[in-house]
Every structure is written in structure tokens, then in C-alpha cells.
Amino acid sequence: MNFADAIKSGFSNYVNFSGRACRSEYWYWVLFVIIGEIVTRIIDYGIGYPITYFLFSLAVIIPGIAIGVRRLHDLDRTGWWLFLGLIPLVGAIILIVWFCTQGTQGANRFGQDPLAGATPPIPRPAV
């Protein structure tokens, strides 16, 4: 999944907490949110009032939670594990490690593998 597809998927599945999300979909969404927050903070600094940052944050909070839940589903974990992030430092570290981990291959209890139709990566020659 590329950057544009991940953003489209994030907004088209705005409140979809079922199914699975691959690593690229999740991390491209995170990149989009970081870039958006930087841009809106610059705009807010220019106008002197934090309205664009607030509106952007409001627009991406629910799809961000939904894509996090779907990412946990790809690891065959329930979405309730997202509350682990409320534990200072340790919870965030565990979630980052899980979000970087490859999802379960094939179908799991949350649905089909989102990468099932994707072409496998081309192996590099050994040096």
C-alpha cells in the first residue's frame, strides 16, 4: 500500500473498527498525521490562533484509533490492547513494537490477510 492509498483507506474506513490493516497502511497514516500536525502548527503560528491544528486533530482522531485497532487485529490481538498506550512509556513502547511486527499470515479471527493479494517482495541476491 502506498501513501495515498493509506490516507484514502484511513478516511474511507473512518469508523470501521473491524478488519485488518497492514503495517504500511498504519505507518503511512502515522506519517500523514505527523506531517499534517507540523503544517497546521506552522499555519497556526502564522495566524496566531490554534484553530487549524485543533480542526485537523479532531478530523484524524477517530480514524487514527480505528486504524490502530485494525492494526492490532492484523496481529490477532483485540483492539482493547490499544488502551495499553495509557500506561506511561512502557505501554507506548509495547504498542510500537507490536505495530512494527509483521501481521499473521493468512486469515485470522478478524478477517482475511490484507496482503493476501499482494505480490511478494523480490529477494535480493546474497553478497
C-alpha positions, 0 to 999 in steps of 0.5 A, spaced: 500 500 500 502 506 498 501 513 501 495 515 498 492 509 498 493 509 506 490 516 507 484 514 502 483 507 506 484 511 513 478 516 511 474 511 507 474 506 513 473 512 518 469 508 523 470 501 521 473 498 527 473 491 524 478 488 519 485 488 518 490 493 516 497 492 514 503 495 517 504 500 511 497 502 511 498 504 519 505 507 518 503 511 512 497 514 516 502 515 522 506 519 517 500 523 514 498 525 521 505 527 523 506 531 517 499 534 517 500 536 525 507 540 523 503 544 517 497 546 521 502 548 527 506 552 522 499 555 519 497 556 526 503 560 528 502 564 522 495 566 524 496 566 531 490 562 533 490 554 534 484 553 530 487 549 524 491 544 528 485 543 533 480 542 526 485 537 523 486 533 530 479 532 531 478 530 523 484 524 524 482 522 531 477 517 530 480 514 524 487 514 527 484 509 533 480 505 528 486 504 524 490 502 530 485 497 532 485 494 525 492 494 526 492 490 532 487 485 529 492 484 523 496 481 529 490 477 532 490 481 538 483 485 540 483 492 539 482 493 547 490 492 547 490 499 544 488 502 551 495 499 553 498 506 550 495 509 557 500 506 561 506 511 561 512 509 556 512 502 557 505 501 554 507 506 548 513 502 547 509 495 547 504 498 542 510 500 537 513 494 537 507 490 536 505 495 530 512 494 527 511 486 527 509 483 521 501 481 521 499 473 521 499 470 515 493 468 512 486 469 515 485 470 522 479 471 527 478 478 524 478 477 517 482 475 511 490 477 510 490 484 507 496 482 503 493 476 501 493 479 494 499 482 494 505 480 490 511 478 494 517 482 495 523 480 490 529 477 494 535 480 493 541 476 491 546 474 497 553 478 497 
